[in-house]
Amino acid sequence: METVVALHRNHFGEIISFVTSGGRVISYQKALAEATDGIIKGVQATEGFDGKLILSPEQELSFDHFPDLF
């Protein structure tokens, strides 16, 4: 099972994609789907304040500790 090891942010600081331990670069939406399906671990899909699903790390409060590869 793969884990998230890094991420990519746009110039607004928003996460746009993730890098997995298998070397894949996947979009935020694909990571959300894979987390929901149990394909990647270490992240979880939770409901945001607006009712939309968002990704959050399982062990940390934010993704700030992940390296930004862009």
SEFIPA-363656 format. One record per atom (N, C-alpha, C, CB): residue number from 1; residue in one letter; atom name; x, y, z. Coordinates in Angstrom, 3 decimals, decimal comma. Glycine has a CB too. Layout:
REC|NUM|A|CA|X|Y|Z
...
END
This chain:
REC|1|M|N|0,845|-1,173|0,000
REC|1|M|CA|0,000|0,000|0,000
REC|1|M|C|0,894|1,242|0,000
REC|1|M|CB|-0,963|-0,005|1,223
REC|2|E|N|0,546|2,193|-0,821
REC|2|E|CA|1,325|3,419|-0,941
REC|2|E|C|0,933|4,443|0,126
REC|2|E|CB|1,147|4,018|-2,330
REC|3|T|N|1,850|5,368|0,384
REC|3|T|CA|1,595|6,487|1,283
REC|3|T|C|1,928|7,778|0,537
REC|3|T|CB|2,433|6,361|2,606
REC|4|V|N|1,459|8,882|1,057
REC|4|V|CA|1,806|10,190|0,513
REC|4|V|C|3,149|10,609|1,101
REC|4|V|CB|0,695|11,251|0,824
REC|5|V|N|4,096|11,003|0,235
REC|5|V|CA|5,426|11,387|0,709
REC|5|V|C|5,760|12,851|0,427
REC|5|V|CB|6,470|10,501|0,071
REC|6|A|N|5,040|13,474|-0,490
REC|6|A|CA|5,287|14,879|-0,830
REC|6|A|C|4,051|15,423|-1,526
REC|6|A|CB|6,558|15,038|-1,739
REC|7|L|N|4,076|16,717|-1,795
REC|7|L|CA|2,935|17,329|-2,462
REC|7|L|C|3,399|18,465|-3,354
REC|7|L|CB|1,913|17,836|-1,437
REC|8|H|N|2,488|18,930|-4,179
REC|8|H|CA|2,731|20,071|-5,061
REC|8|H|C|1,678|21,119|-4,734
REC|8|H|CB|2,681|19,657|-6,587
REC|9|R|N|2,117|22,361|-4,600
REC|9|R|CA|1,190|23,473|-4,343
REC|9|R|C|1,224|24,441|-5,523
REC|9|R|CB|1,555|24,213|-3,013
REC|10|N|N|0,103|25,111|-5,758
REC|10|N|CA|0,082|26,151|-6,780
REC|10|N|C|0,612|27,449|-6,183
REC|10|N|CB|-1,351|26,347|-7,346
REC|11|H|N|0,637|28,529|-6,958
REC|11|H|CA|1,203|29,790|-6,467
REC|11|H|C|0,338|30,458|-5,399
REC|11|H|CB|1,398|30,744|-7,622
REC|12|F|N|-0,881|29,934|-5,164
REC|12|F|CA|-1,730|30,421|-4,068
REC|12|F|C|-1,486|29,628|-2,781
REC|12|F|CB|-3,216|30,334|-4,466
REC|13|G|N|-0,643|28,578|-2,860
REC|13|G|CA|-0,370|27,735|-1,706
REC|13|G|C|-1,337|26,579|-1,545
REC|13|G|CB|-0,390|28,557|-0,480
REC|14|E|N|-2,239|26,403|-2,515
REC|14|E|CA|-3,212|25,313|-2,456
REC|14|E|C|-2,587|24,017|-2,967
REC|14|E|CB|-4,473|25,662|-3,278
REC|15|I|N|-2,879|22,916|-2,315
REC|15|I|CA|-2,366|21,620|-2,750
REC|15|I|C|-3,090|21,222|-4,033
REC|15|I|CB|-2,552|20,531|-1,639
REC|16|I|N|-2,302|20,894|-5,071
REC|16|I|CA|-2,906|20,491|-6,341
REC|16|I|C|-2,625|19,034|-6,690
REC|16|I|CB|-2,405|21,382|-7,453
REC|17|S|N|-1,549|18,466|-6,141
REC|17|S|CA|-1,267|17,052|-6,390
REC|17|S|C|-0,369|16,502|-5,288
REC|17|S|CB|-0,605|16,858|-7,777
REC|18|F|N|-0,296|15,183|-5,262
REC|18|F|CA|0,488|14,477|-4,252
REC|18|F|C|1,455|13,527|-4,931
REC|18|F|CB|-0,428|13,710|-3,275
REC|19|V|N|2,570|13,260|-4,267
REC|19|V|CA|3,532|12,263|-4,712
REC|19|V|C|3,429|11,092|-3,748
REC|19|V|CB|5,000|12,843|-4,771
REC|20|T|N|3,304|9,883|-4,296
REC|20|T|CA|3,171|8,700|-3,452
REC|20|T|C|4,524|8,008|-3,272
REC|20|T|CB|2,148|7,724|-4,055
REC|21|S|N|4,557|7,100|-2,323
REC|21|S|CA|5,782|6,340|-2,063
REC|21|S|C|6,165|5,475|-3,260
REC|21|S|CB|5,609|5,463|-0,821
REC|22|G|N|5,225|5,214|-4,149
REC|22|G|CA|5,506|4,460|-5,372
REC|22|G|C|6,001|5,332|-6,508
REC|22|G|CB|4,277|3,726|-5,813
REC|23|G|N|6,127|6,646|-6,258
REC|23|G|CA|6,640|7,548|-7,273
REC|23|G|C|5,575|8,160|-8,173
REC|23|G|CB|7,618|6,831|-8,106
REC|24|R|N|4,318|7,843|-7,909
REC|24|R|CA|3,248|8,416|-8,734
REC|24|R|C|2,951|9,841|-8,304
REC|24|R|CB|1,972|7,559|-8,646
REC|25|V|N|2,630|10,683|-9,268
REC|25|V|CA|2,117|12,018|-8,996
REC|25|V|C|0,637|11,972|-9,353
REC|25|V|CB|2,896|13,143|-9,814
REC|26|I|N|-0,219|12,166|-8,334
REC|26|I|CA|-1,663|12,061|-8,557
REC|26|I|C|-2,345|13,368|-8,142
REC|26|I|CB|-2,261|10,857|-7,766
REC|27|S|N|-3,402|13,676|-8,840
REC|27|S|CA|-4,141|14,907|-8,553
REC|27|S|C|-4,792|14,826|-7,178
REC|27|S|CB|-5,209|15,167|-9,637
REC|28|Y|N|-5,188|15,981|-6,698
REC|28|Y|CA|-5,881|16,045|-5,410
REC|28|Y|C|-7,134|15,173|-5,458
REC|28|Y|CB|-6,250|17,512|-5,052
REC|29|Q|N|-7,903|15,264|-6,542
REC|29|Q|CA|-9,139|14,493|-6,660
REC|29|Q|C|-8,865|12,990|-6,700
REC|29|Q|CB|-9,904|14,916|-7,910
REC|30|K|N|-7,804|12,580|-7,415
REC|30|K|CA|-7,449|11,157|-7,464
REC|30|K|C|-6,997|10,683|-6,083
REC|30|K|CB|-6,334|10,904|-8,514
REC|31|A|N|-6,222|11,506|-5,380
REC|31|A|CA|-5,783|11,144|-4,030
REC|31|A|C|-6,982|11,022|-3,097
REC|31|A|CB|-4,785|12,187|-3,482
REC|32|L|N|-7,945|11,900|-3,249
REC|32|L|CA|-9,161|11,843|-2,444
REC|32|L|C|-9,903|10,533|-2,697
REC|32|L|CB|-10,074|13,047|-2,754
REC|33|A|N|-10,038|10,165|-3,964
REC|33|A|CA|-10,714|8,910|-4,317
REC|33|A|C|-9,944|7,705|-3,799
REC|33|A|CB|-10,886|8,802|-5,836
REC|34|E|N|-8,621|7,712|-3,939
REC|34|E|CA|-7,811|6,579|-3,484
REC|34|E|C|-7,802|6,470|-1,960
REC|34|E|CB|-6,378|6,710|-4,004
REC|35|A|N|-7,828|7,586|-1,257
REC|35|A|CA|-7,908|7,547|0,201
REC|35|A|C|-9,253|6,967|0,631
REC|35|A|CB|-7,710|8,961|0,800
REC|36|T|N|-10,311|7,372|-0,041
REC|36|T|CA|-11,653|6,859|0,267
REC|36|T|C|-11,735|5,361|0,002
REC|36|T|CB|-12,719|7,599|-0,564
REC|37|D|N|-11,070|4,902|-1,069
REC|37|D|CA|-11,094|3,482|-1,435
REC|37|D|C|-10,066|2,647|-0,688
REC|37|D|CB|-10,868|3,336|-2,909
REC|38|G|N|-9,230|3,285|0,147
REC|38|G|CA|-8,224|2,548|0,917
REC|38|G|C|-6,999|2,154|0,115
REC|38|G|CB|-8,836|1,323|1,492
REC|39|I|N|-6,754|2,806|-1,012
REC|39|I|CA|-5,607|2,477|-1,861
REC|39|I|C|-4,328|3,117|-1,337
REC|39|I|CB|-5,863|2,928|-3,298
REC|40|I|N|-4,430|4,335|-0,807
REC|40|I|CA|-3,274|4,973|-0,183
REC|40|I|C|-3,566|5,168|1,298
REC|40|I|CB|-2,940|6,335|-0,868
REC|41|K|N|-2,522|5,098|2,106
REC|41|K|CA|-2,718|5,253|3,541
REC|41|K|C|-1,986|6,482|4,031
REC|41|K|CB|-2,243|4,008|4,297
REC|42|G|N|-2,294|6,883|5,231
REC|42|G|CA|-1,673|8,047|5,829
REC|42|G|C|-2,469|9,320|5,630
REC|42|G|CB|-0,312|8,226|5,276
REC|43|V|N|-3,503|9,254|4,792
REC|43|V|CA|-4,400|10,384|4,581
REC|43|V|C|-5,830|9,883|4,718
REC|43|V|CB|-4,165|11,048|3,183
REC|44|Q|N|-6,712|10,793|5,047
REC|44|Q|CA|-8,114|10,410|5,185
REC|44|Q|C|-9,008|11,469|4,555
REC|44|Q|CB|-8,481|10,207|6,669
REC|45|A|N|-10,136|11,029|4,063
REC|45|A|CA|-11,130|11,940|3,508
REC|45|A|C|-12,081|12,330|4,635
REC|45|A|CB|-11,905|11,288|2,304
REC|46|T|N|-12,208|13,627|4,860
REC|46|T|CA|-13,118|14,132|5,880
REC|46|T|C|-14,006|15,204|5,266
REC|46|T|CB|-12,337|14,692|7,099
REC|47|E|N|-15,120|15,446|5,901
REC|47|E|CA|-16,038|16,459|5,397
REC|47|E|C|-15,631|17,832|5,908
REC|47|E|CB|-17,484|16,138|5,810
REC|48|G|N|-15,477|18,782|4,976
REC|48|G|CA|-15,115|20,143|5,331
REC|48|G|C|-16,318|20,927|5,822
REC|48|G|CB|-14,486|20,845|4,149
REC|49|F|N|-16,094|22,169|6,190
REC|49|F|CA|-17,167|23,036|6,695
REC|49|F|C|-18,263|23,262|5,663
REC|49|F|CB|-16,596|24,374|7,127
REC|50|D|N|-17,874|23,215|4,375
REC|50|D|CA|-18,845|23,446|3,311
REC|50|D|C|-19,540|22,168|2,849
REC|50|D|CB|-18,166|24,099|2,140
REC|51|G|N|-19,237|21,037|3,487
REC|51|G|CA|-19,866|19,770|3,144
REC|51|G|C|-19,120|18,961|2,099
REC|51|G|CB|-21,238|20,019|2,667
REC|52|K|N|-18,062|19,530|1,506
REC|52|K|CA|-17,268|18,816|0,514
REC|52|K|C|-16,219|17,959|1,205
REC|52|K|CB|-16,602|19,800|-0,463
REC|53|L|N|-15,839|16,857|0,557
REC|53|L|CA|-14,781|16,014|1,094
REC|53|L|C|-13,430|16,671|0,868
REC|53|L|CB|-14,816|14,617|0,452
REC|54|I|N|-12,597|16,624|1,886
REC|54|I|CA|-11,243|17,149|1,800
REC|54|I|C|-10,283|16,101|2,336
REC|54|I|CB|-11,103|18,486|2,581
REC|55|L|N|-9,024|16,217|1,945
REC|55|L|CA|-7,999|15,313|2,451
REC|55|L|C|-7,318|15,927|3,658
REC|55|L|CB|-6,968|14,989|1,360
REC|56|S|N|-7,018|15,082|4,613
REC|56|S|CA|-6,217|15,510|5,755
REC|56|S|C|-5,300|14,356|6,147
REC|56|S|CB|-7,123|15,949|6,959
REC|57|P|N|-4,137|14,667|6,687
REC|57|P|CA|-3,234|13,599|7,125
REC|57|P|C|-3,800|12,920|8,371
REC|57|P|CB|-1,814|14,161|7,411
REC|58|E|N|-3,547|11,629|8,508
REC|58|E|CA|-4,082|10,881|9,653
REC|58|E|C|-3,358|11,210|10,954
REC|58|E|CB|-3,992|9,391|9,388
REC|59|Q|N|-2,058|11,472|10,890
REC|59|Q|CA|-1,272|11,637|12,113
REC|59|Q|C|-0,941|13,091|12,449
REC|59|Q|CB|0,000|10,864|11,992
REC|60|E|N|-1,167|14,017|11,552
REC|60|E|CA|-0,795|15,420|11,744
REC|60|E|C|-2,020|16,312|11,599
REC|60|E|CB|0,297|15,841|10,736
REC|61|L|N|-1,897|17,558|11,982
REC|61|L|CA|-2,988|18,505|11,846
REC|61|L|C|-3,083|19,092|10,445
REC|61|L|CB|-2,831|19,608|12,846
REC|62|S|N|-1,943|19,108|9,718
REC|62|S|CA|-1,941|19,683|8,372
REC|62|S|C|-0,872|18,995|7,527
REC|62|S|CB|-1,695|21,220|8,424
REC|63|F|N|-0,821|19,378|6,266
REC|63|F|CA|0,185|18,834|5,353
REC|63|F|C|1,469|19,663|5,359
REC|63|F|CB|-0,376|18,764|3,939
REC|64|D|N|1,608|20,588|6,297
REC|64|D|CA|2,754|21,485|6,323
REC|64|D|C|4,092|20,755|6,480
REC|64|D|CB|2,589|22,474|7,438
REC|65|H|N|4,104|19,587|7,081
REC|65|H|CA|5,350|18,868|7,286
REC|65|H|C|5,800|18,081|6,046
REC|65|H|CB|5,201|17,931|8,454
REC|66|F|N|4,941|17,975|5,020
REC|66|F|CA|5,289|17,287|3,784
REC|66|F|C|6,135|18,205|2,903
REC|66|F|CB|4,016|16,829|3,033
REC|67|P|N|7,170|17,671|2,256
REC|67|P|CA|7,953|18,525|1,351
REC|67|P|C|7,133|18,952|0,152
REC|67|P|CB|9,213|17,801|0,883
REC|68|D|N|7,385|20,158|-0,316
REC|68|D|CA|6,736|20,699|-1,499
REC|68|D|C|7,727|20,554|-2,657
REC|68|D|CB|6,296|22,205|-1,287
REC|69|L|N|7,368|19,770|-3,649
REC|69|L|CA|8,308|19,465|-4,711
REC|69|L|C|8,280|20,442|-5,868
REC|69|L|CB|8,048|18,113|-5,220
REC|70|F|N|7,556|21,513|-5,778
REC|70|F|CA|7,583|22,544|-6,815
REC|70|F|C|8,186|23,790|-6,250
REC|70|F|CB|6,180|22,830|-7,366
END
